């Protein structure tokens, strides 16, 4: 660096944004021999999947899970040496507790057998107690119809999933007790508000592609251990220059160079580079995009967002005997035991993940406490005599992009019309909803496009997730 300016070699890149998309792009570029600078405005890496301290607790901002079919995120875990810290279930097994009826609680399970698709879910569906026999039969027919949809058909994006389910004989109860049970958690939208294209992708890939595709994995350590500490270690080992608290103020083409190098401006420093990967949310991308980079940049602002509310409860004793459960007949959606991961030594720490939280995202903590503690007592009898030692919430108001019908045509690809400028982020055109998998796939796609333009060979290990690009 001289006089506040750093100039790279003939093959260098700047990645803007240190979430999963940006980390992935930086690692992929560096592994191909590109000199990479990663700029992140926050004091940590990890984007929207991070941890923080609350007294002696290490708290994740929200519960994040992935599935066995998430090949790109699994590659990411391997690349940062974190796979053992976020293991998968041996076999899909989801406890579903129904408290709808006044006579009490009823437990059902969604689990798979070691059989080929679609027989792997046959016994679970046939014995699922939360639907009638007729409803179960109709679910099977709808699943087969869903399996027959062509995900490449652009007309699916314009339709809503709820109308499709109704047209295929699904009752309101079947939508609540099965389709939305999965869809709300993966799409952050109820069926009637979700694109059929994205919903079909979730169900076809997760439940109807491979017997083990929907096996669930989650971090047994704080997310910051994976997405910040281990990611930073991997970036350092790859030779990436990582700068935190470095918010980019502008990017522009530098006309002084015949090869069209880019200038990236941060307070106190100007960086010149061959390629730029913008791996930030759509609003921030819109603000940084130079003129002409996209044909219709205003479309980025039409990609809506959806919130997720996370409720955290610390009890003085163990009240949940399973690692997690999901529920019907209650506002509670998914409950996870985070005791060990948080470092809590006495009692139990539960995290409730509440998607589609538009009506509650700004509710006062006292109001949420009054609403959710009695619901937990309905679900978990052991909670009725337990002392609540802490109750707090975390709010992600723009947790995901809204998967509304028509969103597919608004999501841009990795390449822009400006040579050397690429886009990444879970909201870009990965074909997936806003998940960790989508973020990593977008980072691989942006890096792949940049490497092609820079004339660099693709790192061989990326072929392990070639379908992710």
GUDO-86579 format. One record per residue: residue in three letters; x, y, z of N, C-alpha, C in turn. Coordinates in steps of 0.02 Angstrom, whole numbers, plus 32768, in hexadecimal, padded with zeros to 4 digits. Example, Ala and Ser with C-alpha at 12.3 -4.5 7.8 and 13.67 -1.06 7.14 Angstrom:
! residues 2
ALA82947EE4818682677F1F818682947F5B8186;SER82827F90816282AC7FCB816582858002818A;
***
This chain:
! residues 469
UNK802A7FC58000800080008000802C803E8000;UNK801D806E7FD5804280AC7FD4801180E57FCD;UNK801781177FFA7FEB81517FF77FA1813C7FF7;UNK7F928109801F7F4C80F480257F3280CC7FEB;UNK7F5E80B87FBC7F4880927F827F6D804F7F80;UNK7F46801A7F767F647FD77F6E7F577FBF7F28;UNK7F8B7FA97F057F837F907EC17F937F467EBF;UNK7F677F1E7EA37F727ED77EA07F9B7EC37E64;UNK7FA57E827E5C7FC97E677E237F9B7E657DE7;UNK7FB17E447DB17F887E417D757F487E187D7F;UNK7F467DEF7DB27F0B7DC77DBF7EF67DD07E08;UNK7EC97E007E137EB37E0C7E587E687E1C7E57;UNK7E4A7E167E927E027E207E987DF27E3B7EDD;UNK7DBE7E627EE07DA27E7A7F1F7D5D7E5D7F27;UNK7D517E3F7F617D0F7E257F727CF27E537FA7;UNK7CB77E6E7F9A7C977E9D7FC87C5E7E787FEC;UNK7C677E6D802C7C367E4980547C537E098070;UNK7C4F7E0180B27C6D7DC780D37C3B7D9680EE;UNK7C007D9180CD7BD27D5B80DE7BE77D1B80BC;UNK7BBC7CE980BC7BCF7CA8809F7BDE7CAF8055;UNK7BB97CD880317BC67CE17FE97C0A7CFF7FDD;UNK7C1A7D3480027C5B7D547FF97C957D29800E;UNK7C8F7D0680467CC47CDA805D7CD17CA48029;UNK7C9B7C87800F7CA17C527FDD7CC47C6C7F9E;UNK7CAF7CA67F857CCE7CC27F497D187CD07F55;UNK7D287CEB7F907D6E7CFA7F9F7D987CBB7FA1;UNK7D7F7C867FC17DA57C487FC57DAE7C297F80;UNK7D797C287F587D7E7C097F167DAF7C2F7EE9;UNK7DAE7C727EEC7DDC7C9A7EC57E247C907EDC;UNK7E2E7C917F1D7E717C897F387E8D7C447F28;UNK7E627C117F2B7E797BCD7F1C7E8F7BC67ED3;UNK7E787BF47EA87E8C7BF37E627EC97C207E55;UNK7EE67C3A7E8A7F227C627E827F167CAC7E79;UNK7ED87CC37E827EC97D0A7E7E7ED97D2B7EC1;UNK7EF57D677EBE7F037D8C7EFB7EC37DB07F10;UNK7EA97DA17F4C7E667DB57F5F7E687DE27F9D;UNK7E417E187F9B7E337E407FD67DE87E3A7FE5;UNK7DD87E2880227D937E2380397D847E5D8068;UNK7D507E8480577D3E7EBF807E7CFA7EB3809F;UNK7CF77EBB80E07CB97EB281067CB07EEE8134;UNK7C747F0D81317C687F4881597C5E7F3B81A3;UNK7C497EFE81B47C3E7EEE81FB7C7F7ED5821B;UNK7C807ECF825C7CBD7EB9827E7CC57E6D827F;UNK7C9F7E4A82567CA17E0082557C8C7DE88210;UNK7C9C7DA982037C847D8781C77C447D6081D8;UNK7C237D4881A47BE97D1C81AF7BA77D378197;UNK7BA37D7881877B647D93816F7B2C7D8B81A1;UNK7AF47D6D818A7AB97D6681B47AB97D2481DC;UNK7AF07D0181DB7AF67CC382027B317CCA8231;UNK7B257CEA826B7B5C7CFE82977B4B7CF282E0;UNK7B7C7CFE830B7B737CF583547B877D358378;UNK7B6E7D3C83B57B827D7483E07B807D5D8428;UNK7B9E7D8484547BA07D73849B7B687D9684C0;UNK7B487D7184ED7B187D8E851C7B2A7D748560;UNK7B507D9A85857B6B7D8185C47B987D4685B7;UNK7B8A7D0E85D67BB27CD185CC7B997CA88591;UNK7B617CBA85747B457C94853C7B657CAB84FA;UNK7B727C7A84CE7B827C8984897B447C7A8460;UNK7B277CAE84437AE47CA984257AE97CB083D9;UNK7AC97C8383B57AC07C8B836D7A867CBB8362;UNK7A8D7CE783307A577D1683227A167CF3830F;UNK7A1C7CB782F479E27C8E82E379F87C4782D5;UNK79C87C1982D779D87BD382C979DD7BC7827E;UNK7A167BAF82687A217BA182217A2D7B568219;UNK7A0B7B3781EA7A157AF081DB7A237AE88191;UNK7A3C7AAE817F7A457A9D81387A317A55812E;UNK7A2C7A3F80F17A1879FA80E17A5179D780BC;UNK7A4B799480BA7A7F796E80987A847981804E;UNK7A4C799880317A4E79AC7FEA7A7179EF7FE0;UNK7A847A1180157AA67A5180107AF17A458002;UNK7AFF7A2F7FC57B437A1B7FB57B757A547FB7;UNK7B607A907FA67B8E7AC87FA67BA07ADD7FEE;UNK7B6F7AE0801A7B7F7AF2805F7BA87ABB8080;UNK7B9C7A7D806E7BC57A4780897C0D7A4D8071;UNK7C167A6180317C597A6F80187C797AA78041;UNK7C527ADC804F7C6C7B1480767C847AFD80BB;UNK7C5C7AD480DC7C707ABB811E7CB17A938119;UNK7CB67A6A80E57CF57A4580DC7D2F7A7480CF;UNK7D247AA780A77D5A7AD580947D757AFC80D0;UNK7D4A7B0A81027D627B2E813E7D707AFF8178;UNK7D717ABC816A7D7D7A8A819E7D497A8D81D5;UNK7D097A9681C27CD57A9B81F47C9F7A6681F1;UNK7CA67A3581C47C717A0481BA7C6179DD81F9;UNK7C9479CC82207C8879A4825D7C6279CC8291;UNK7C627A0E828C7C407A3882BD7BF77A4682AC;UNK7BE27A3082717B9C7A38825B7B8579F8823A;UNK7B8079C282607B70798182427B27797B822C;UNK7B1B794D81FF7AD8793C81E77ABA79048210;UNK7A78790282137A5578C8822D7A69788A8205;UNK7A6A785082277A75781282027A3A780581D2;UNK79FF781A81E779C3780F81BF798F784281D4;UNK796E786181A3793B789481B1790B787C81E7;UNK790378A7821B78D57898825178C078DA8271;UNK788278EE82647868792E827D782D792182AA;UNK7833792D82EC77F97927831877C87961830C;UNK7788795183027754798382F57720797B832C;UNK771C79AD835776EF79AB839176B279D58384;UNK767779B78387763979DA837A761479E783BB;UNK76057A2783C975DF7A388405759D7A5A83F1;UNK75847A4983B675477A68839C750A7A5583C5;UNK75067A1583D774C979FB83F674CC7A048442;UNK74937A12846174927A1F84A974A579E384D3;UNK74A079A784B774AF796C84E074FA796384ED;UNK7523798B84CB756A798784DC7599798484A1;UNK75D7797384B0760C7972847F760C79308458;UNK761F79358418762678F883F0766678FE83C7;UNK769078CC83CD76D178CD83AC76CF78A3836C;UNK76E678C0833676F0789C82F8773878A582E2;UNK774C788182AF77917888829777937886824B;UNK77BE78AF822F77CE78AB81E87814788E81E3;UNK7819785181CA785A783081C6785C78038189;UNK789877F28176789F77C9813978B87784814A;UNK78AB7757811C78C67713812078FD770B80EB;UNK792376D680F2795A76C880C2793E76A68084;UNK791376CB806178F376B2802578FB76E67FEE;UNK78F376D27FAF78F877037F7878BE77347F78;UNK78CA776E7F57789577A07F4E785E77837F21;UNK781E778D7F30780177B27F6977EF77867FA4;UNK780377467FA177F077187FD7781077298019;UNK784677518017786B77628055783F77888087;UNK780C77AB806E77DF77D1809A779B77B080A1;UNK77917776808077507756807E7735774480C3;UNK775D772380EC7744770E812E7736774B815A;UNK7762777D8156775977B9817F771877DC816D;UNK770A77E3812C76CC78038117769077D98129;UNK769577988121765C776C812E7648776C8177;UNK7677777A81A47669777881EC766977BE820B;UNK766C77F281E2766F783681FD762D7847821E;UNK762D7851825F75ED7856828375CA7899827D;UNK75EB78CA826075CE790D825D75A47919821F;UNK759D78E681F5757278E981BB754578AD81B9;UNK750A78B5819B74DD787C819274F8784D815D;UNK74DC7812815974F177E2812774E777FE80E1;UNK74AE781F80D574A1783C809374D378748083;UNK74E3789D80B5751378D380AA755878B7809A;UNK756B788180BB75AD786280AD75AF78498066;UNK7579782B804F75787812800B757E784B7FD8;UNK755C78827FE6756078BB7FB975A578DC7FBA;UNK75C678DA7FF4760B78F47FF8763878CC7FCB;UNK7630788A7FCB765878607FA0764F78707F56;UNK7610787C7F427603788E7EFC762278D17EEA;UNK761C79017F17763A79437F0A7685793F7F05;UNK76A379157F3076EC790D7F2D770378F17EEA;UNK76DE78C17ED076F078A57E8F76E778D97E57;UNK76B379037E5D76AA79397E2C76E1796C7E30;UNK76F6797B7E6D772D79AB7E78776D798F7E5B;UNK7779794F7E6477B579307E4977B879357DFD;UNK777D79397DDD777B793D7D94778479827D78;UNK778679B67DA3778F79FA7D8A77D67A057D70;UNK77DB7A2C7D3C781C7A3D7D1E78347A7E7D3D;UNK786A7A7C7D6578827AB77D88789C7AEC7D57;UNK78AA7AD87D1A78C27B097CE878887B2E7CC6;UNK784B7B1C7CD678117B3D7CB878077B827CD8;UNK78107BB87CB3780C7BFB7CD177C67C0D7CE8;UNK77937BEB7CD1774F7BFC7CE677437BE97D2F;UNK776A7BBC7D4B77627BA97D91776F7BE57DBF;UNK779C7C107DAB77AE7C4A7DD577737C787DDF;UNK77467C7D7DAE770F7CAC7DB276D47C927DDA;UNK76D37C517DEA769B7C347E0F76AA7C307E59;UNK76767C307E8276817C277ECA76767BDE7EDE;UNK769C7BC97F0E769B7B837F2376597B707F43;UNK763A7B9E7F6875FB7B8F7F8975C47B7D7F59;UNK75BF7BA37F23758B7B957EF175977B517ED0;UNK75D77B427EC475E87B017EA575D47AC97ED5;UNK75E17AD07F1575CF7A9D7F4575837A937F48;UNK755E7ACA7F4875157AC57F4874FB7AA07F0A;UNK75197AB17ED175057A917E9375157A477E93;UNK75447A327EBD755779EB7EC1753C79CB7F00;UNK750379E57F1874DD79C27F4C74F779C77F92;UNK752179F87FA0753C79FE7FE4750F7A288011;UNK74FB7A0C804874D07A2F807774F87A63809D;UNK74D47A9080BE74F57AC380E8751E7AA1811E;UNK75057A6A813A75297A47816E75697A288152;UNK75677A0C811575A379EF80F775D87A2480EA;UNK75C17A5E80D575F17A9580CA76127AA8810B;UNK75E97AB0814076057AC4818176337A8F819E;UNK761C7A50819D763F7A1C81C2767879FA819C;UNK767F7A0B815C76B579EB813676D87A1C8108;UNK76B47A3880D776D57A6080A476F37AA080C2;UNK76CD7AC380EC76E87B00810B77197AF08143;UNK77127AB6816077417AA2819477897AA38178;UNK77907A8B813B77D17A8B811977DD7ACE80F6;UNK77A97AE680D377B27B2080A877C07B6080CE;UNK779F7B6B810677AA7BA9812C77F37BAC8144;UNK780D7B73815A78527B72817478867B7C813D;UNK78787B64810178AA7B6880CB78A07BA4809E;UNK78627BBB809678537BF2806878497C35808C;UNK78377C3280CD78237C6D80F377E57C8D80D4;UNK77B57C6280C177757C7980A777447C3F80AC;UNK77047C4F80B676D17C1C80B376C57C0B8069;UNK76A47BD3805E769D7BBA801A767C7BEC7FEB;UNK76497C10800476257C3E7FD9764E7C7B7FC5;UNK76857C887FE876B07CC27FD876F17CAD7FB7;UNK76F87C6E7FA777387C557F8E77347C437F44;UNK77697C507F20776F7C3C7EDA776C7BF07ED4;UNK77437BD77EA677417B8F7E9A77857B767E84;UNK77A97B9E7E5D77EB7B887E46781A7B7B7E80;UNK781D7BA97EB0784A7B9F7EEA78317B677F17;UNK77EF7B637F2177D57B2D7F4B77E27AE97F2C;UNK77D77AE47EEB77E37AA47EC9782C7A917ECE;UNK78587AC37EC978A07AB57ECF78B07A987F14;UNK78937AB77F4978A07AA07F8D78877A587F96;UNK784A7A497F83782E7A077F90784B79D27F62;UNK785679E37F23787379B27EF578BA79A17F0A;UNK78E279D37F1B792879C77F2D792E79A87F72;UNK790879C37FA2791079AC7FE678EE796A7FF6;UNK78B3795E7FD9788D79237FEC788478EF7FB5;UNK788F79037F76787D78D67F3F78B678C87F0F;UNK78F478D67F24792D78CA7EF77957788E7F0D;UNK7968788C7F4C799378577F67797878457FAC;UNK797B78077FC1795F77F58002797A781E803C;UNK79BA782F803A79D87853807379DB789E806A;UNK79BC78B8803579C478FF802479AE792E805C;UNK797A791B8082795D794880B47979793E80FA;UNK79AA7912810279C9790A814479E2794E815B;UNK79D57960819A79E279A481B37A2579A881D7;UNK7A4979DE81C97A8779EC81EC7A847A31820B;UNK7AA67A3A82437AAA7A7B82637AE97A7E828E;UNK7AFF7ABB829B7B3D7AC682C07B357AB28309;UNK7B647A8B83227B657A7A83697B937AAA838F;UNK7BAC7ADC836C7BD57B11838A7BB57B538375;UNK7BC97B8A83927BAE7BCB837B7BBF7BD68332;UNK7B917BF7830E7B9C7C0482C77BDB7C2D82BB;UNK7BEC7C5882EB7C287C8082E47C677C5682E2;UNK7C657C1B83017C9E7BEE82FE7CAA7BD682B7;UNK7C737BCB82927C787BB4824C7C837BEE821C;UNK7C547C1D821D7C517C5081E87C7E7C8B81F3;UNK7C9B7C90822F7CC97CC7823D7D0F7CAB824B;UNK7D177C8682837D5B7C7182957D797C408263;UNK7D567C0982547D727BD882257D757BF481DE;UNK7D437C1D81CB7D457C3C81897D817C6B8183;UNK7D8D7C9281B77DC67CC081B67E087C9A81B2;UNK7E0C7C6381D67E487C3981D37E537C1E818D;UNK7E1E7C07816C7E247BED81287E387C2480F7;UNK7E1B7C5F81007E2D7C9780D47E767CAB80DE;UNK7E8C7CAE811C7ED37CBE81297F017C8B8109;UNK7EEF7C4B81107F197C1680F47F1B7C1980A8;UNK7EE57C3180897EE27C3680417F047C768027;UNK7F1A7CA080557F3C7CDD80407F0F7D188034;UNK7ED07D1380497EA17D4A80407EAF7D818073;UNK7EB27DBD805B7EB77DF780877E707E09809D;UNK7E607E0080DD7E1D7E0D80F77E1E7E4C8121;UNK7DF37E7B810F7DEE7EBA81347DA77EC1814F;UNK7DA17EC181917D617ECD81B27D597F1781C0;UNK7D1B7F2B81D07D0C7F7281DB7D227F9D81A0;UNK7D1C7F8281647D307FA581277CF47FA880F8;UNK7CCE7FDD80FF7C917FE480D77CA180088096;UNK7C927FE8805F7C9F8004801D7C70803E800F;UNK7C8C80757FF67C6380AF7FE77C5480B57F9D;UNK7C7F809A7F717C71809D7F297C9D806B7F04;UNK7C8580567EC97CAD802F7E9B7CA5804E7E56;UNK7CD9804D7E2E7CD5806C7DEC7D0B804F7DBF;UNK7CFE80517D7D7D30803D7D4C7D6580737D48;UNK7DA3805F7D447DDB808E7D407DF080947CF7;UNK7DDF80CC7CD97DEC80D57C917E3680DE7C81;UNK7E6080E57CB47EA880ED7CA87EC780AD7C8D;UNK7EA680757C977EC280357C847E9D80197C48;UNK7EC280017C177EA47FE57BDB7E7C7FA77BEA;UNK7E927F827C1C7E707F437C2C7E347F4D7C5A;UNK7E237F8D7C677DE67F9B7C8C7DE67F857CD4;UNK7E1C7F937CF87E1E7F827D3E7DEC7FAB7D66;UNK7DDD7F937DA27DAB7FB27DCC7DCB7FD77E06;UNK7DA880097E1E7DBD802E7E5A7D8980257E8F;UNK7D9F800D7EC97D7280037F027D8880347F39;UNK7D59805A7F517D69808E7F827D4D807C7FC7;UNK7D7A807C7FF87D658077803E7D8480B28062;UNK7D6A80C6809C7D8780FF80BE7DD280F680CB;UNK7DFA812380B07E42812280BB7E6880F6808C;UNK7E4780D7805C7E6B80AA802E7E4780A57FEB;UNK7E6F80A07FB77E5680937F747E7780537F5B;UNK7E4F80247F447E697FE47F2D7E5A7FDD7EE2;UNK7E8E7FCD7EBC7E857FC07E747E897F757E68;UNK7E5C7F5B7E3F7E567F137E387E3B7F007DF4;UNK7E477EC17DE17E2D7EA87DA17DE47E967DA3;UNK7DCD7E7E7DDD7D897E657DE37D6C7E777E26;UNK7D2A7E817E277D067E907E657CCB7E617E6A;UNK7CC47E437EA47C887E1B7EB47C617E407EE9;UNK7C247E557ED77BF87E767F077BCE7E407F28;UNK7BDB7E347F687BB97DFF7F8D7B967E1E7FCA;UNK7B697E4C7FBC7B447E707FF07AFA7E6D7FDF;UNK7ACE7E81800F7A867E7E80017A727EA97FC5;UNK7A367E9C7FAD7A217EBB7F6E7A1D7F077F72;UNK7A097F247FA97A057F6D7FAF7A4B7F8B7FAC;UNK7A7A7F6D7FD07ABF7F857FCF7ADF7F7B7F8B;UNK7ACE7F447F6B7AE77F387F267ACE7F6F7EF8;UNK7A8E7F7F7EFD7A717FB47ED47A977FF67EDE;UNK7AA680067F1C7AC780467F2B7B0E80497F0F;UNK7B30800E7F0A7B75800D7EF47B7D80017EA8;UNK7B4A7FE77E887B507FD77E417B6080147E17;UNK7B9380117DEC7B9E80487DBD7B6980487D86;UNK7B6180817D667B2F80877D317B3D80547CFA;UNK7B0780357CE27B0D80077CAA7B207FC07CBC;UNK7B2A7FB27CFD7B3F7F6F7D107B077F3C7D08;UNK7AC97F527D117A8F7F277D067A5E7F4C7CD9;UNK7A397F277CB07A087F467C8579D17F687CAC;UNK79BC7F4A7CE279847F657D0A79967F627D54;UNK79C47F8D7D6B79DA7F887DB179A27F937DE3;UNK796D7FB87DCF79357FC37DFE79137F827E12;UNK791C7F4D7DEA78FE7F0D7DFC79197EF37E3E;UNK79577F067E4F79737EEF7E8F79487F087ECA;UNK792E7F447EC379067F617EF978C07F437EFC;UNK78AD7F1E7EC9786C7EFD7EC8786F7EB77EE6;UNK78AB7EA07EF678B27E607F1A78A47E6D7F63;UNK786A7E587F7A78567E667FBE787F7E407FF2;UNK78757E51803078977E2E806678637E138097;UNK78777DE380BF784B7DC480F178717DBA8132;UNK78507DC6816B78737DC281AB78717D7D81CB;UNK789E7D7381F9789D7D38822678A97D51826D;UNK787E7D3B829A78847D4C82E078A07D108306;UNK78CF7D1C833178EE7CE6835978E47CF583A3;UNK78C67CC583C678B77CCD840D78E57C9E8434;UNK79057CB9846779377C94848D791F7C8F84D6;UNK791C7C5284F079057C46853479367C1A8559;UNK794B7C31859479787C0985BF79517BF385FD;UNK794C7BB28605792A7B958640795D7B7D8673;UNK79457B7386B079727B5B86E5797A7B0F86E4;UNK79577AED86B7795B7AA486B3794C7A8E866B;UNK79567A4E865E79487A34861C78FE7A2A8612;UNK78E37A4985DC789C7A4385CF788E7A23858C;UNK78C07A1F856078B97A00851E78EA79C6851A;UNK78D17989850E78FC794E850F7919793F84CA;UNK78FE795D84967915795184527942798B843B;UNK796C797F8409799579B783EF796B79EF83D2;UNK793179DE83B579047A10839978C079F2838E;UNK788F7A1D8383784D7A06836F782B7A3F8349;UNK77F57A2E832577CB7A60830677847A53831D;UNK77587A86831777187A81833876DF7A99830C;UNK76A37A7F831B76657A9382FB76347AAA8331;UNK76067AD7831D75D47AEE834C75ED7B20837E;UNK76237B40836F76437B71839C766B7BA28371;UNK76777BDF838976A27C0D836476EA7BF4835F;UNK76FF7BC8838D77437BAE838C774E7B84834D;UNK77857B91832A77937B6B82ED77C87B3682FA;UNK78067B498301783D7B19830C78627B2C834D;UNK78727AFA837578957B0483B478D47ADA83B4;UNK790D7AF983C2794D7AD783C3796E7ADE8408;UNK798E7AA8841E79B67AA9845B79FC7AC4844A;UNK7A0D7AFE84637A4E7B1D84567A7A7B1F8494;UNK7A6A7AF684C57A8D7AF985067AD87AEE84FE;UNK7AEC7AB684E17B337AA684DC7B587AD884B0;UNK7B3B7AE984787B5D7B17844A7B687B5C8469;UNK7B3A7B7184957B3F7BB484B27B717BB884EB;UNK7B857B7F85057BB27B7F853E7B8E7B808581;UNK7B4B7B7B85807B257B7B85BF7B357B3C85E7;UNK7B457B4486267B5A7B0B86507B227AEF867B;UNK7AEF7B1886897AB77B0186B27A757B168692;UNK7A437AEA86937A037AFA86757A027AE8862C;UNK79D47B07860779CE7AF985C079BD7B39859A;UNK79DB7B41856079D07B7B853579AE7B6584F6;UNK79727B7F84E9794B7B6F84AE79497BAB8480;UNK794D7B9E843F79467BD2840C790A7BC183E0;UNK78DD7BF083DA78A27BE883AF78AD7C108370;UNK78A67BEF833778AE7C1082F678697C1B82D8;UNK78577C5B82CF78147C6E82B978187C908275;UNK780C7C6A8240780C7C8681FD77C97CA981F0;UNK77C47CCA81B777877CEF81A4776F7D1981DF;UNK779D7D4181FA77917D658239777C7DAD822F;UNK775D7DBD81F7774A7E0281E877207E21821F;UNK76F47DFB823E76C67E16827176E67E1E82B5;UNK77217DFF82BF773F7E00830277857E1D8304;UNK77A17E2E82CA77E87E4082C977F77E7E82F3;UNK77C77EAA82FC77D27EE6832477AD7EE68367;UNK77927EAC8379776D7EA783B8779D7EB083F3;UNK77877ED2842977B27EDB846477C37E978483;UNK77FD7E9584A378147E5784C277E27E3F84F6;UNK77C67E6C851E77967E59855277597E378533;UNK77437E5184FB77087E3384D977197DED84BF;UNK77547DE584A377697DA4848A77727D7284C3;UNK778C7D8984FA77947D5E853577507D45854D;UNK771F7D72855076DD7D60856776BB7D2E8538;UNK76CB7D3384F876AD7D0784C676CE7CC384C3;UNK77117CC184C577357C8384B577457C5784F1;UNK774D7C72852C775C7C47856577217C178573;UNK76E27C2E857376AB7BFE857C76A77BCB8544;UNK76B97BDF850776B97BAF84D076EE7B7884DA;UNK77277B8C84F3775B7B59850277447B2A8539;UNK771E7B44856977037B18859E76D07AE88582;UNK76AA7AFE8550767B7ACF852F76A07A97850B;UNK76D77AA984EB76FE7A7884C577287A4B84F1;UNK77467A69852577787A46854E77617A478597;UNK77417A1185AE77277A1085F3775D7A1F8627;UNK779B7A0D861977D07A19864B77DE7A648654;UNK77C77A8D862477D37AD4862B77A37AF5865D;UNK776E7AD18670773B7AF0869A77537B0186DF;UNK77827ADD86F9779C7AED873C77E27B0A873A;UNK77FA7B1986FF783F7B3086F878437B7C86FF;UNK787C7B93871778897BDA871D78A97BF386DC;UNK788E7C2A86C378AB7C4A868778E27C7A869F;UNK791F7C69868F79587C9186A679697CCA8675;UNK79567CC1863679627CF6860579327CED85CC;UNK791D7D2585B078F07D26857679047D62854D;UNK79177D57850E79297D8E84E2791A7D7B849A;UNK791B7DAB846E790C7D9F842879427DBD83FC;UNK794A7DA083C179727DBE838C79457DC4834F;UNK794D7DFA832C79207E0A82F479487E1482B5;UNK79397DEE828279577DF88240791F7E108212;UNK791A7E52820B78E27E6F81E578E77E61819B;UNK79227E598182792D7E48813B79537E078137;UNK793B7DD48159795F7D94815E79687D73811B;UNK79357D7580F079377D5380B079167D80807B;UNK79217D6F803C78F77D8E800A78B37D6B800C;UNK78807D907FFA783C7D747FF978347D497FBB;UNK78237D097FC2781E7CDC7F8977DC7CE07F65;UNK77C47D1D7F5A77817D277F3D777F7D127EF4;UNK77447D017EDA773F7CF27E93775B7D2C7E69;UNK77837D1B7E3777A27D4D7E0D77E77D637E22;UNK77FE7D4D7E5D78407D647E7478787D487E49;UNK786D7D0F7E2A78A27CF07E0278BC7D1C7DCA;UNK788E7D417DAA78A47D6C7D7278C77DAB7D8B;UNK78C37DB97DCB78E57DF47DE7792C7DE57DFF;UNK793B7DA57E0A797C7D937E2779B17D927DF0;UNK79E67DBA7DF87A1A7DBD7DC47A4A7D837DCA;UNK7A6C7D737D937AA07D407D947AE17D5D7DAD;UNK7B167D347DAB7B577D4A7DC47B777D7F7D98;UNK7B6D7D7A7D577B8E7DA97D297B667DE97D22;UNK7B887E207D1B7B687E607D0C7B7E7E757CC6;UNK7B657EAD7CAE7B787EC87C6D7BBB7EEE7C71;UNK7BD47EF77CAD7C147F187CB77C4A7EE37CBD;UNK7C777EDC7C8C7CAB7EA87C907CD47EAE7CD1;UNK7CDA7E757CF37D017E757D307CD97E807D6F;UNK7C977E8B7D697C6C7E967DA47C3A7E5D7DA9;UNK7C377E3D7DE37C0D7E027DED7BE37E097E2C;UNK7BAB7DE77E2E7B7D7DEB7E677B787DA87E8A;UNK7B727DAB7ECC7B677D6E7EF47B3A7D807F2F;UNK7B1B7D4D7F4A7AEC7D567F817AB47D247F7B;UNK7A977D107FB27A617CDF7FB17A267CF67F87;UNK7A207D387F7C79E87D557F5779F37D537F0B;UNK7A2E7D427EF47A3B7D407EAC7A1E7D007E8F;UNK7A257CF87E4D7A027CC37E297A247C7F7E30;UNK7A1E7C627E6B7A3B7C207E787A087BE87E6C;UNK79C87BFA7E6879947BC87E64797C7BB07EA8;UNK799F7BC47EDD798E7BB07F21796E7BEA7F47;UNK79477BDB7F7B792F7C117FA679697C2D7FCF;UNK795A7C5E7FF9798F7C81801E79A87C578058;UNK79D87C2D804979F57BFF807A7A417C058079;UNK7A627BE580A97AAB7BE380A87AC37BC18069;UNK7A9E7B8F80527AB07B6D80147AB07B9D7FD9;UNK7A7C7BC67FD47A787BF67F9E7AB27C277FA0;UNK7AC47C3E7FDC7AFB7C6D7FE37B3D7C4F7FCA;UNK7B4B7C127FDE7B8A7BF27FC87B897BE67F7D;UNK7B517BCE7F637B4C7BC37F1B7B597C047EF5;UNK7B3E7C3A7F0D7B497C7A7EEB7B927C8E7EEB;UNK7BB57C817F237BFC7C927F277C257C697EF6;UNK7C137C297EF07C367BFE7EC07C287C167E78;UNK7BE97C287E6B7BD87C3F7E287BFC7C7F7E15;UNK7C007CAF7E447C237CED7E367C6D7CE27E2C;UNK7C8B7CB87E557CD37CA97E4E7CE07C867E0C;UNK7CB57C587DF97CBE7C337DBB7CBC7C637D7F;UNK7C8C7C927D807C877CC37D4A7CC57CF07D48;UNK7CDD7D047D827D187D2F7D857D567D0A7D6D;UNK7D5D7CCB7D807D987CA47D6C7D997C9B7D20;UNK7D5E7C907D037D5A7C897CBB7D727CC87C98;UNK7D5C7D027CB17D707D417C927DBA7D517C9E;UNK7DD47D3B7CD77E1A7D487CE67E497D167CC6;UNK7E2C7CE27CA77E567CB07C877E797C837CB8;UNK7E5A7C797CF37E787C4E7D267E547C0B7D27;UNK7E777BD57D327E567B937D367E2B7B8E7D75;UNK7DF57B6A7D6E7DC87B607DA77DE87B307DD8;UNK7DEA7B407E197E067B117E4A7DE47ACD7E45;UNK7E0D7A997E447DF17A567E387DBE7A427E6D;UNK7DC97A587EAC7D9A7A427EE07D557A5E7ED6;UNK7D4D7A937EAD7D0A7AAD7EA17CE07A7E7E77;UNK7D007A507E557CD97A1F7E2E7CB179F17E5C;UNK7CC379F17E9C7C9B79C97ECB7C5479E47ED1;UNK7C4B7A247EC37C097A427EC57BFC7A667E84;UNK7C0E7A467E4D7C077A677E0C7BC07A7E7DFE;UNK7B907A597E187B4A7A6D7E0D7B387AAC7E32;UNK7B637AC27E607B547AFE7E877B637B3D7E63;UNK7B8A7B3A7E2D7B9F7B787E0C7B697B927DDE;
***
